[in-house]
Amino acid sequence: MRVHAIRLTPGQDLMEELQRWAGDHEAASVLSVVGSLNHATLRFANQSESTRVDGPLEILSLSGTLSKHGAHLHLSVADRHGKMTGGHLKPGSPIFTTAEIVLGVYPDLVFARELDDTYGHKELVVRRKQT
């Protein structure tokens, strides 16, 4: 595994910047994230529409996989009262002060996304990179 660290600044969109970064990588995962958001756009379990969670919000965790073939990321945040909310990260989550992100890249793997007929979503398919 190779480790990469990036920092996002105010106004950058968390999901969009991670997808942009992932455009150069075949297989990666989130190792650590700390920071804050102006608000978060999340899709809750078994819902088709996204929900905006107003902030400012502290990022408590972000986990998931990403590659140039797509991403699957779950975010947990807390509001000013410490109330936690979490779900599937969607575009529309701008950085408030900062986001310090550590990512792991797996040079021998490819994280592809292929349609799974079970629920009709593109799901992770892991392959060894052809040498």
OpenMM code with the backbone's topology and positions (N, CA, C; nanometers):
from openmm import Vec3, app, unit

residues = "MET ARG VAL HIS ALA ILE ARG LEU THR PRO GLY GLN ASP LEU MET GLU GLU LEU GLN ARG TRP ALA GLY ASP HIS GLU ALA ALA SER VAL LEU SER VAL VAL GLY SER LEU ASN HIS ALA THR LEU ARG PHE ALA ASN GLN SER GLU SER THR ARG VAL ASP GLY PRO LEU GLU ILE LEU SER LEU SER GLY THR LEU SER LYS HIS GLY ALA HIS LEU HIS LEU SER VAL ALA ASP ARG HIS GLY LYS MET THR GLY GLY HIS LEU LYS PRO GLY SER PRO ILE PHE THR THR ALA GLU ILE VAL LEU GLY VAL TYR PRO ASP LEU VAL PHE ALA ARG GLU LEU ASP ASP THR TYR GLY HIS LYS GLU LEU VAL VAL ARG ARG LYS GLN THR".split()
positions = [
    Vec3(0.0848, -0.1175, 0.0000),
    Vec3(0.0000, 0.0000, 0.0000),
    Vec3(0.0895, 0.1240, 0.0000),
    Vec3(0.0484, 0.2213, -0.0783),
    Vec3(0.1122, 0.3530, -0.0768),
    Vec3(0.0153, 0.4487, -0.0072),
    Vec3(0.0685, 0.5365, 0.0736),
    Vec3(-0.0148, 0.6304, 0.1490),
    Vec3(-0.0027, 0.7697, 0.0872),
    Vec3(-0.1177, 0.8355, 0.0697),
    Vec3(-0.1240, 0.9719, 0.0189),
    Vec3(-0.1987, 1.0568, 0.1210),
    Vec3(-0.1563, 1.1806, 0.1364),
    Vec3(-0.2259, 1.2744, 0.2249),
    Vec3(-0.2584, 1.3999, 0.1458),
    Vec3(-0.3814, 1.4463, 0.1612),
    Vec3(-0.4241, 1.5695, 0.0955),
    Vec3(-0.4978, 1.6567, 0.1968),
    Vec3(-0.5047, 1.7842, 0.1668),
    Vec3(-0.5818, 1.8767, 0.2500),
    Vec3(-0.6750, 1.9556, 0.1600),
    Vec3(-0.8022, 1.9590, 0.1978),
    Vec3(-0.8992, 2.0402, 0.1274),
    Vec3(-0.9216, 2.1694, 0.2043),
    Vec3(-0.9566, 2.2744, 0.1327),
    Vec3(-0.9710, 2.4070, 0.1919),
    Vec3(-1.1152, 2.4557, 0.1791),
    Vec3(-1.1490, 2.5662, 0.2474),
    Vec3(-1.2865, 2.6146, 0.2487),
    Vec3(-1.3483, 2.6252, 0.1087),
    Vec3(-1.4712, 2.5728, 0.1000),
    Vec3(-1.5478, 2.5805, -0.0231),
    Vec3(-1.5322, 2.4621, -0.1167),
    Vec3(-1.4235, 2.3861, -0.1044),
    Vec3(-1.4090, 2.2681, -0.1895),
    Vec3(-1.5114, 2.1632, -0.1491),
    Vec3(-1.5637, 2.0898, -0.2469),
    Vec3(-1.6640, 1.9874, -0.2205),
    Vec3(-1.5943, 1.8552, -0.1876),
    Vec3(-1.6247, 1.7975, -0.0719),
    Vec3(-1.5579, 1.6763, -0.0254),
    Vec3(-1.5680, 1.5626, -0.1261),
    Vec3(-1.6869, 1.5299, -0.1719),
    Vec3(-1.7054, 1.4180, -0.2650),
    Vec3(-1.6410, 1.4458, -0.4003),
    Vec3(-1.6630, 1.5643, -0.4527),
    Vec3(-1.6082, 1.5977, -0.5845),
    Vec3(-1.4559, 1.5953, -0.5844),
    Vec3(-1.3930, 1.6450, -0.4781),
    Vec3(-1.2473, 1.6456, -0.4719),
    Vec3(-1.1913, 1.5042, -0.4561),
    Vec3(-1.2594, 1.4196, -0.3782),
    Vec3(-1.2143, 1.2806, -0.3666),
    Vec3(-1.2287, 1.2074, -0.4996),
    Vec3(-1.3367, 1.2321, -0.5708),
    Vec3(-1.3537, 1.1698, -0.7023),
    Vec3(-1.2483, 1.2200, -0.8010),
    Vec3(-1.2150, 1.3489, -0.7940),
    Vec3(-1.1110, 1.4047, -0.8812),
    Vec3(-0.9766, 1.3382, -0.8506),
    Vec3(-0.9434, 1.3271, -0.7231),
    Vec3(-0.8186, 1.2621, -0.6824),
    Vec3(-0.8178, 1.1166, -0.7297),
    Vec3(-0.9288, 1.0473, -0.7152),
    Vec3(-0.9370, 0.9051, -0.7498),
    Vec3(-0.9222, 0.8816, -0.8993),
    Vec3(-0.9376, 0.9840, -0.9813),
    Vec3(-0.9253, 0.9696, -1.1255),
    Vec3(-0.7908, 0.9172, -1.1716),
    Vec3(-0.6908, 0.9243, -1.0856),
    Vec3(-0.5562, 0.8751, -1.1189),
    Vec3(-0.5260, 0.7397, -1.0562),
    Vec3(-0.6241, 0.6775, -0.9910),
    Vec3(-0.5969, 0.5559, -0.9149),
    Vec3(-0.6966, 0.4448, -0.9465),
    Vec3(-0.6464, 0.3217, -0.9464),
    Vec3(-0.7291, 0.2038, -0.9748),
    Vec3(-0.7972, 0.1483, -0.8501),
    Vec3(-0.7345, 0.1654, -0.7313),
    Vec3(-0.7905, 0.1089, -0.6081),
    Vec3(-0.7358, 0.1856, -0.4882),
    Vec3(-0.8256, 0.2423, -0.4076),
    Vec3(-0.7844, 0.3176, -0.2893),
    Vec3(-0.8932, 0.3081, -0.1829),
    Vec3(-0.8545, 0.3387, -0.0597),
    Vec3(-0.9519, 0.3466, 0.0484),
    Vec3(-0.9160, 0.4628, 0.1397),
    Vec3(-1.0148, 0.5079, 0.2140),
    Vec3(-0.9960, 0.6174, 0.3092),
    Vec3(-0.9387, 0.5596, 0.4374),
    Vec3(-0.8277, 0.6160, 0.4837),
    Vec3(-0.7658, 0.5720, 0.6081),
    Vec3(-0.8028, 0.6632, 0.7247),
    Vec3(-0.8092, 0.7944, 0.7001),
    Vec3(-0.8373, 0.8889, 0.8076),
    Vec3(-0.8857, 1.0213, 0.7488),
    Vec3(-0.9829, 1.0840, 0.8170),
    Vec3(-1.0292, 1.2179, 0.7785),
    Vec3(-1.0675, 1.2930, 0.9051),
    Vec3(-1.0215, 1.4155, 0.9154),
    Vec3(-1.0701, 1.5089, 1.0173),
    Vec3(-1.0932, 1.6425, 0.9487),
    Vec3(-1.1915, 1.7175, 0.9972),
    Vec3(-1.2194, 1.8469, 0.9386),
    Vec3(-1.3617, 1.8888, 0.9664),
    Vec3(-1.4106, 1.9813, 0.8844),
    Vec3(-1.5454, 2.0344, 0.9045),
    Vec3(-1.6096, 2.0692, 0.7711),
    Vec3(-1.7429, 2.0702, 0.7723),
    Vec3(-1.8226, 2.1009, 0.6533),
    Vec3(-1.9208, 2.2137, 0.6828),
    Vec3(-1.9516, 2.2926, 0.5809),
    Vec3(-2.0589, 2.3922, 0.5930),
    Vec3(-2.1929, 2.3218, 0.6122),
    Vec3(-2.2136, 2.2182, 0.5346),
    Vec3(-2.3304, 2.1305, 0.5425),
    Vec3(-2.2927, 2.0018, 0.4707),
    Vec3(-2.3726, 1.8991, 0.4887),
    Vec3(-2.3447, 1.7703, 0.4246),
    Vec3(-2.4652, 1.7265, 0.3430),
    Vec3(-2.4372, 1.6613, 0.2314),
    Vec3(-2.5422, 1.6002, 0.1517),
    Vec3(-2.5240, 1.4499, 0.1614),
    Vec3(-2.6242, 1.3836, 0.2206),
    Vec3(-2.6169, 1.2401, 0.2481),
    Vec3(-2.7395, 1.1695, 0.1924),
    Vec3(-2.7203, 1.0439, 0.1559),
    Vec3(-2.8339, 0.9582, 0.1237),
    Vec3(-2.8437, 0.8573, 0.2363),
    Vec3(-2.9566, 0.8574, 0.3046),
    Vec3(-2.9779, 0.7665, 0.4157),
    Vec3(-3.0150, 0.6276, 0.3648),
    Vec3(-3.0044, 0.5282, 0.4525),
    Vec3(-3.0281, 0.3881, 0.4167),
    Vec3(-3.1633, 0.3678, 0.3497),
    Vec3(-3.1597, 0.2982, 0.2383),
    Vec3(-3.2789, 0.2574, 0.1639),
    Vec3(-3.3654, 0.3754, 0.1181),
    Vec3(-3.3030, 0.4900, 0.0941),
    Vec3(-3.3735, 0.6073, 0.0432),
    Vec3(-3.3213, 0.6390, -0.0964),
    Vec3(-3.4062, 0.6871, -0.1823),
    Vec3(-3.3621, 0.7204, -0.3181),
    Vec3(-3.3151, 0.8647, -0.3299),
    Vec3(-3.3617, 0.9514, -0.2421),
    Vec3(-3.3263, 1.0933, -0.2475),
    Vec3(-3.2218, 1.1279, -0.1417),
    Vec3(-3.1417, 1.2292, -0.1718),
    Vec3(-3.0423, 1.2785, -0.0759),
    Vec3(-3.1060, 1.3796, 0.0186),
    Vec3(-3.0426, 1.3995, 0.1334),
    Vec3(-3.0869, 1.4947, 0.2349),
    Vec3(-2.9731, 1.5891, 0.2677),
    Vec3(-3.0025, 1.7172, 0.2778),
    Vec3(-2.9027, 1.8153, 0.3200),
    Vec3(-2.9083, 1.8276, 0.4712),
    Vec3(-2.7934, 1.8130, 0.5359),
    Vec3(-2.7801, 1.8286, 0.6804),
    Vec3(-2.7075, 1.9607, 0.7036),
    Vec3(-2.7782, 2.0579, 0.7642),
    Vec3(-2.7201, 2.1902, 0.7831),
    Vec3(-2.6125, 2.1902, 0.8912),
    Vec3(-2.5157, 2.2772, 0.8765),
    Vec3(-2.4019, 2.2853, 0.9678),
    Vec3(-2.3849, 2.4248, 1.0208),
    Vec3(-2.2623, 2.4517, 1.0643),
    Vec3(-2.1402, 2.3755, 1.0380),
    Vec3(-2.1374, 2.2419, 1.1116),
    Vec3(-2.0590, 2.1489, 1.0539),
    Vec3(-2.0511, 2.0121, 1.1038),
    Vec3(-1.9058, 1.9688, 1.1188),
    Vec3(-1.8783, 1.8919, 1.2236),
    Vec3(-1.7476, 1.8285, 1.2396),
    Vec3(-1.7501, 1.6929, 1.1708),
    Vec3(-1.6480, 1.6630, 1.0924),
    Vec3(-1.6356, 1.5302, 1.0322),
    Vec3(-1.5819, 1.4362, 1.1394),
    Vec3(-1.6592, 1.3338, 1.1733),
    Vec3(-1.6169, 1.2353, 1.2719),
    Vec3(-1.5510, 1.1154, 1.2058),
    Vec3(-1.6037, 1.0762, 1.0908),
    Vec3(-1.5422, 0.9655, 1.0170),
    Vec3(-1.5869, 0.9697, 0.8726),
    Vec3(-1.5021, 0.9157, 0.7877),
    Vec3(-1.5346, 0.8922, 0.6485),
    Vec3(-1.4672, 0.7612, 0.6128),
    Vec3(-1.5425, 0.6684, 0.5592),
    Vec3(-1.4835, 0.5401, 0.5220),
    Vec3(-1.5365, 0.4983, 0.3864),
    Vec3(-1.4593, 0.4132, 0.3200),
    Vec3(-1.5052, 0.3610, 0.1940),
    Vec3(-1.3942, 0.3368, 0.0952),
    Vec3(-1.4375, 0.2995, -0.0255),
    Vec3(-1.3450, 0.2688, -0.1336),
    Vec3(-1.3649, 0.3685, -0.2463),
    Vec3(-1.2571, 0.3912, -0.3219),
    Vec3(-1.2664, 0.4801, -0.4357),
    Vec3(-1.1629, 0.4421, -0.5401),
    Vec3(-1.1961, 0.4738, -0.6632),
    Vec3(-1.1057, 0.4519, -0.7760),
    Vec3(-1.1573, 0.5344, -0.8921),
    Vec3(-1.0844, 0.5325, -1.0017),
    Vec3(-1.1318, 0.6051, -1.1193),
    Vec3(-1.2597, 0.5439, -1.1750),
    Vec3(-1.2969, 0.4257, -1.1264),
    Vec3(-1.4188, 0.3582, -1.1711),
    Vec3(-1.5404, 0.3903, -1.0831),
    Vec3(-1.5205, 0.4663, -0.9742),
    Vec3(-1.6317, 0.5034, -0.8877),
    Vec3(-1.5932, 0.4976, -0.7416),
    Vec3(-1.6818, 0.5477, -0.6581),
    Vec3(-1.6555, 0.5541, -0.5140),
    Vec3(-1.7790, 0.5105, -0.4366),
    Vec3(-1.7552, 0.4602, -0.3162),
    Vec3(-1.8621, 0.4266, -0.2227),
    Vec3(-1.8121, 0.4724, -0.0862),
    Vec3(-1.8663, 0.5853, -0.0396),
    Vec3(-1.8164, 0.6503, 0.0810),
    Vec3(-1.9301, 0.6775, 0.1786),
    Vec3(-1.9053, 0.6485, 0.3071),
    Vec3(-2.0010, 0.6777, 0.4133),
    Vec3(-1.9388, 0.7796, 0.5085),
    Vec3(-2.0172, 0.8808, 0.5434),
    Vec3(-1.9720, 0.9928, 0.6247),
    Vec3(-2.0520, 1.0007, 0.7543),
    Vec3(-1.9828, 1.0267, 0.8655),
    Vec3(-2.0471, 1.0570, 0.9933),
    Vec3(-2.0051, 1.1974, 1.0344),
    Vec3(-2.1025, 1.2793, 1.0741),
    Vec3(-2.0761, 1.4165, 1.1160),
    Vec3(-2.1514, 1.4462, 1.2455),
    Vec3(-2.1074, 1.5511, 1.3148),
    Vec3(-2.1764, 1.5971, 1.4355),
    Vec3(-2.2019, 1.7465, 1.4239),
    Vec3(-2.3199, 1.7889, 1.4707),
    Vec3(-2.3530, 1.9314, 1.4688),
    Vec3(-2.2990, 1.9998, 1.5947),
    Vec3(-2.3329, 2.1265, 1.6136),
    Vec3(-2.2785, 2.2047, 1.7265),
    Vec3(-2.3266, 2.1551, 1.8624),
    Vec3(-2.4281, 2.0693, 1.8618),
    Vec3(-2.4767, 2.0111, 1.9865),
    Vec3(-2.4226, 1.8700, 2.0080),
    Vec3(-2.3424, 1.8208, 1.9139),
    Vec3(-2.2875, 1.6868, 1.9232),
    Vec3(-2.3775, 1.5790, 1.8665),
    Vec3(-2.4904, 1.6191, 1.8092),
    Vec3(-2.5810, 1.5219, 1.7482),
    Vec3(-2.5157, 1.4658, 1.6221),
    Vec3(-2.5072, 1.3331, 1.6173),
    Vec3(-2.4438, 1.2664, 1.5039),
    Vec3(-2.5455, 1.2286, 1.3968),
    Vec3(-2.4993, 1.2363, 1.2734),
    Vec3(-2.5767, 1.1943, 1.1580),
    Vec3(-2.4792, 1.1288, 1.0611),
    Vec3(-2.5264, 1.0280, 0.9898),
    Vec3(-2.4381, 0.9652, 0.8929),
    Vec3(-2.5153, 0.9049, 0.7787),
    Vec3(-2.4438, 0.8812, 0.6700),
    Vec3(-2.5044, 0.8183, 0.5533),
    Vec3(-2.4063, 0.8138, 0.4386),
    Vec3(-2.4605, 0.7845, 0.3225),
    Vec3(-2.3841, 0.7720, 0.1990),
    Vec3(-2.3496, 0.9127, 0.1488),
    Vec3(-2.2207, 0.9450, 0.1379),
    Vec3(-2.1775, 1.0786, 0.0947),
    Vec3(-2.2137, 1.1034, -0.0509),
    Vec3(-2.2737, 1.2196, -0.0762),
    Vec3(-2.3085, 1.2629, -0.2108),
    Vec3(-2.2418, 1.3983, -0.2370),
    Vec3(-2.2293, 1.4398, -0.3626),
    Vec3(-2.1786, 1.5749, -0.3897),
    Vec3(-2.2678, 1.6785, -0.3223),
    Vec3(-2.2068, 1.7899, -0.2820),
    Vec3(-2.2812, 1.8955, -0.2143),
    Vec3(-2.2473, 1.9036, -0.0672),
    Vec3(-2.1198, 1.8791, -0.0338),
    Vec3(-2.0715, 1.8858, 0.1046),
    Vec3(-1.9454, 1.9713, 0.1073),
    Vec3(-1.9619, 2.1051, 0.1101),
    Vec3(-1.8460, 2.1940, 0.1031),
    Vec3(-1.7696, 2.2029, 0.2355),
    Vec3(-1.6384, 2.2113, 0.2231),
    Vec3(-1.5499, 2.2233, 0.3391),
    Vec3(-1.5747, 2.3575, 0.4080),
    Vec3(-1.5809, 2.3543, 0.5416),
    Vec3(-1.5973, 2.4759, 0.6221),
    Vec3(-1.4602, 2.5356, 0.6527),
    Vec3(-1.3752, 2.4655, 0.7295),
    Vec3(-1.2419, 2.5180, 0.7606),
    Vec3(-1.1311, 2.4379, 0.6934),
    Vec3(-1.1384, 2.3052, 0.7016),
    Vec3(-1.0343, 2.2197, 0.6441),
    Vec3(-1.0852, 2.0766, 0.6398),
    Vec3(-1.0179, 1.9949, 0.5620),
    Vec3(-1.0350, 1.8493, 0.5679),
    Vec3(-0.8969, 1.7893, 0.5435),
    Vec3(-0.8453, 1.7207, 0.6437),
    Vec3(-0.7163, 1.6525, 0.6350),
    Vec3(-0.7460, 1.5061, 0.6063),
    Vec3(-0.7018, 1.4582, 0.4911),
    Vec3(-0.7429, 1.3271, 0.4415),
    Vec3(-0.6206, 1.2406, 0.4142),
    Vec3(-0.6216, 1.1177, 0.4676),
    Vec3(-0.5163, 1.0202, 0.4403),
    Vec3(-0.5798, 0.9034, 0.3670),
    Vec3(-0.5209, 0.8687, 0.2518),
    Vec3(-0.5755, 0.7665, 0.1634),
    Vec3(-0.4714, 0.6578, 0.1375),
    Vec3(-0.5161, 0.5346, 0.1282),
    Vec3(-0.4288, 0.4234, 0.0948),
    Vec3(-0.4553, 0.3773, -0.0466),
    Vec3(-0.3492, 0.3600, -0.1254),
    Vec3(-0.3605, 0.3139, -0.2642),
    Vec3(-0.3029, 0.1736, -0.2723),
    Vec3(-0.3768, 0.0848, -0.3393),
    Vec3(-0.3385, -0.0554, -0.3534),
    Vec3(-0.2930, -0.0788, -0.4969),
    Vec3(-0.1598, -0.0790, -0.5209),
    Vec3(-0.1082, -0.0823, -0.6575),
    Vec3(-0.1348, -0.2114, -0.7337),
    Vec3(-0.1650, -0.3210, -0.6668),
    Vec3(-0.1871, -0.4487, -0.7345),
    Vec3(-0.3344, -0.4804, -0.7581),
    Vec3(-0.4235, -0.3884, -0.7218),
    Vec3(-0.5667, -0.4149, -0.7327),
    Vec3(-0.6368, -0.3152, -0.8236),
    Vec3(-0.7540, -0.3559, -0.8718),
    Vec3(-0.8461, -0.2684, -0.9439),
    Vec3(-0.9803, -0.2793, -0.8731),
    Vec3(-1.0356, -0.1650, -0.8322),
    Vec3(-1.1694, -0.1600, -0.7760),
    Vec3(-1.2630, -0.1139, -0.8879),
    Vec3(-1.3322, -0.2102, -0.9491),
    Vec3(-1.4271, -0.1793, -1.0557),
    Vec3(-1.5667, -0.1688, -0.9954),
    Vec3(-1.6588, -0.1145, -1.0710),
    Vec3(-1.8000, -0.1040, -1.0310),
    Vec3(-1.8829, -0.1655, -1.1422),
    Vec3(-1.9580, -0.2693, -1.1079),
    Vec3(-2.0414, -0.3362, -1.2068),
    Vec3(-2.1830, -0.3510, -1.1538),
    Vec3(-2.2775, -0.3443, -1.2451),
    Vec3(-2.4184, -0.3548, -1.2078),
    Vec3(-2.4472, -0.4896, -1.1433),
    Vec3(-2.5078, -0.4848, -1.0259),
    Vec3(-2.5507, -0.6045, -0.9535),
    Vec3(-2.7026, -0.6073, -0.9617),
    Vec3(-2.7565, -0.7111, -1.0231),
    Vec3(-2.9016, -0.7202, -1.0440),
    Vec3(-2.9817, -0.7360, -0.9152),
    Vec3(-2.9159, -0.7683, -0.8045),
    Vec3(-2.9881, -0.7870, -0.6787),
    Vec3(-3.0700, -0.6630, -0.6431),
    Vec3(-3.0045, -0.5445, -0.6474),
    Vec3(-3.0731, -0.4204, -0.6134),
    Vec3(-3.0642, -0.3159, -0.7232),
    Vec3(-2.9931, -0.3489, -0.8308),
    Vec3(-2.9843, -0.2550, -0.9421),
    Vec3(-2.8813, -0.1454, -0.9256),
    Vec3(-2.7806, -0.1667, -0.8409),
    Vec3(-2.6748, -0.0676, -0.8196),
    Vec3(-2.5431, -0.1210, -0.8731),
    Vec3(-2.4527, -0.0283, -0.9060),
    Vec3(-2.3169, -0.0682, -0.9402),
    Vec3(-2.2442, -0.0978, -0.8094),
    Vec3(-2.1924, -0.2203, -0.7982),
    Vec3(-2.1261, -0.2649, -0.6754),
    Vec3(-1.9792, -0.2961, -0.7020),
    Vec3(-1.9028, -0.3008, -0.5945),
    Vec3(-1.7582, -0.3238, -0.6015),
    Vec3(-1.7262, -0.4631, -0.6539),
    Vec3(-1.6324, -0.4675, -0.7499),
    Vec3(-1.5731, -0.5913, -0.7987),
    Vec3(-1.4216, -0.5711, -0.7886),
    Vec3(-1.3554, -0.6567, -0.7112),
    Vec3(-1.2110, -0.6447, -0.6901),
    Vec3(-1.1392, -0.7415, -0.7822),
    Vec3(-1.0395, -0.6883, -0.8532),
    Vec3(-0.9587, -0.7713, -0.9429),
    Vec3(-0.8112, -0.7437, -0.9174),
    Vec3(-0.7288, -0.8425, -0.9467),
    Vec3(-0.5843, -0.8237, -0.9466),
    Vec3(-0.5476, -0.7488, -1.0748),
    Vec3(-0.4565, -0.6539, -1.0621),
    Vec3(-0.4117, -0.5791, -1.1777),
    Vec3(-0.3314, -0.6703, -1.2696),
    Vec3(-0.3582, -0.6607, -1.3985),
    Vec3(-0.2843, -0.7383, -1.4978),
    Vec3(-0.1439, -0.6819, -1.5119),
    Vec3(-0.0427, -0.7692, -1.5083),
    Vec3(0.0953, -0.7216, -1.5214),
    Vec3(0.1553, -0.7615, -1.6534),
] * unit.nanometer
topology = app.Topology()
chain = topology.addChain("A")
for resn in residues:
    res = topology.addResidue(resn, chain)
    for name in ("N", "CA", "C"):
        topology.addAtom(name, app.Element.getBySymbol(name[0]), res)
